[in-house]
Amino acid sequence: MARFLGLSILLAVVLYGIWPYYSILRINNALEKPEAEALAPVVDLVAIQGHFKARIESGVDSLLPQDQNRQPGSSQSGSPADSQNVSQNGGQSSARNALQLDADKVLGWLAGNLKQLGDAALDQAITLDWLRGTLLTATRRADSEAGPQGDSSFIGAVDFAFFESWNRFVIRLGRLGESPTFVILTLDGAEWRVTDITH
């Protein structure tokens, strides 16, 4: 009985290890079909859009000034000299503070709207058609790097594929140092699905 249990556990581990590689075959077969909808069962489009939105939002935050969250009326410096200048130039100082508050409001509005516009644009741009085109382009680029032995298939373009964690699997199309494309699979219920693509 113990031997049977041990063999069952070993078989389960082996099958689990093979499972995401079967998903690579499913992606390859979907890409060989002319319609982008063939990718739908192996892709989590909402997760891909979410990852791209997060990257765009972090990019927007890095482009905008970091002091826009300053409290209204707070000064940039608390030195006595600044306090004396404020008291001497009361009119000019209050005008500058008002302009700074207006600028902060504009920057806050701009940041919020850029993120909303980015979300709307991503929802329209990141589609199954876009995903199919991106994967096919990465496949062709990786196959051209492989030279004459490249077979112009998704499977043939895979240079590396292994677990990053128990529920995350990374596929690299192309060699390191040659701008490879990384396709991330995540275990979603009983399926491994593409949840992100990075370069």
PEHU-V403540 format. One record per pair of residues at least 12 apart in sequence whose C-alpha atoms are under 8 Angstrom apart, sorted by the first residue. I is the first residue (numbers start at 1). GAP is how many residues later the second one is. D is the distance in Angstrom with one decimal. If there is no record, write none. Layout:
i:I gap:GAP d:D
i:I gap:GAP d:D
//
This chain:
i:20 gap:149 d:7.2
i:20 gap:165 d:7.9
i:20 gap:172 d:6.1
i:23 gap:19 d:7.4
i:23 gap:169 d:6.4
i:23 gap:170 d:7.6
i:24 gap:131 d:6.9
i:25 gap:130 d:7.0
i:26 gap:16 d:7.3
i:27 gap:12 d:6.9
i:27 gap:15 d:6.6
i:27 gap:127 d:7.7
i:28 gap:125 d:7.0
i:28 gap:126 d:5.2
i:28 gap:127 d:6.2
i:31 gap:101 d:6.8
i:31 gap:105 d:7.5
i:31 gap:123 d:7.7
i:36 gap:92 d:5.6
i:36 gap:93 d:5.3
i:36 gap:96 d:6.1
i:37 gap:91 d:6.6
i:37 gap:92 d:8.0
i:39 gap:89 d:7.0
i:39 gap:93 d:7.5
i:40 gap:88 d:7.2
i:41 gap:152 d:7.8
i:42 gap:149 d:7.8
i:42 gap:150 d:7.0
i:42 gap:151 d:4.7
i:42 gap:152 d:6.2
i:43 gap:150 d:4.9
i:43 gap:151 d:4.6
i:43 gap:152 d:6.6
i:44 gap:149 d:6.1
i:44 gap:150 d:5.9
i:44 gap:151 d:5.4
i:45 gap:81 d:7.8
i:45 gap:82 d:7.2
i:45 gap:83 d:7.5
i:45 gap:150 d:7.0
i:47 gap:148 d:5.2
i:47 gap:149 d:7.0
i:48 gap:78 d:8.0
i:48 gap:146 d:7.7
i:48 gap:147 d:5.0
i:48 gap:148 d:4.8
i:48 gap:149 d:7.3
i:49 gap:73 d:6.6
i:49 gap:74 d:6.8
i:49 gap:77 d:6.5
i:51 gap:145 d:6.6
i:52 gap:70 d:7.7
i:53 gap:65 d:7.2
i:53 gap:66 d:6.3
i:53 gap:69 d:7.2
i:56 gap:59 d:7.8
i:56 gap:62 d:7.3
i:57 gap:58 d:6.2
i:60 gap:51 d:7.0
i:60 gap:54 d:7.6
i:60 gap:55 d:7.6
i:61 gap:50 d:7.5
i:64 gap:43 d:7.5
i:64 gap:47 d:7.5
i:68 gap:36 d:5.3
i:68 gap:39 d:7.0
i:68 gap:40 d:6.9
i:69 gap:35 d:7.8
i:72 gap:29 d:6.5
i:73 gap:24 d:6.8
i:73 gap:28 d:8.0
i:135 gap:19 d:7.9
i:136 gap:18 d:7.5
i:138 gap:35 d:6.7
i:138 gap:36 d:7.9
i:138 gap:42 d:7.7
i:138 gap:43 d:6.3
i:139 gap:13 d:6.6
i:139 gap:14 d:6.6
i:139 gap:15 d:5.5
i:139 gap:18 d:5.4
i:139 gap:34 d:6.6
i:139 gap:35 d:7.9
i:140 gap:12 d:6.0
i:140 gap:13 d:7.9
i:140 gap:17 d:7.7
i:141 gap:33 d:7.5
i:142 gap:15 d:5.3
i:142 gap:16 d:8.0
i:142 gap:31 d:5.9
i:142 gap:32 d:4.3
i:142 gap:33 d:7.5
i:142 gap:38 d:7.4
i:143 gap:13 d:7.1
i:143 gap:14 d:5.5
i:143 gap:31 d:7.5
i:145 gap:29 d:7.1
i:145 gap:30 d:8.0
i:146 gap:28 d:8.0
i:157 gap:16 d:5.3
i:157 gap:17 d:6.3
i:158 gap:13 d:6.7
i:158 gap:14 d:5.8
i:158 gap:15 d:4.7
i:158 gap:16 d:6.6
i:159 gap:12 d:7.8
i:159 gap:13 d:5.7
i:159 gap:14 d:5.6
i:159 gap:15 d:5.6
i:159 gap:16 d:6.2
i:160 gap:12 d:5.1
i:160 gap:13 d:7.2
i:167 gap:19 d:5.6
i:167 gap:20 d:5.0
i:168 gap:16 d:7.1
i:168 gap:17 d:5.8
i:168 gap:18 d:4.6
i:168 gap:19 d:6.5
i:169 gap:15 d:5.9
i:169 gap:16 d:5.0
i:169 gap:17 d:6.3
i:170 gap:12 d:6.7
i:170 gap:13 d:6.0
i:170 gap:14 d:4.8
i:170 gap:15 d:6.3
i:171 gap:12 d:5.0
i:171 gap:13 d:6.3
i:171 gap:14 d:7.8
i:179 gap:20 d:6.5
i:180 gap:19 d:6.0
i:181 gap:16 d:7.0
i:181 gap:17 d:5.9
i:181 gap:18 d:4.6
i:182 gap:15 d:5.6
i:182 gap:16 d:5.2
i:182 gap:17 d:6.0
i:183 gap:12 d:7.9
i:183 gap:13 d:6.1
i:183 gap:14 d:4.7
i:183 gap:15 d:6.7
i:184 gap:12 d:5.1
i:184 gap:13 d:6.2
//
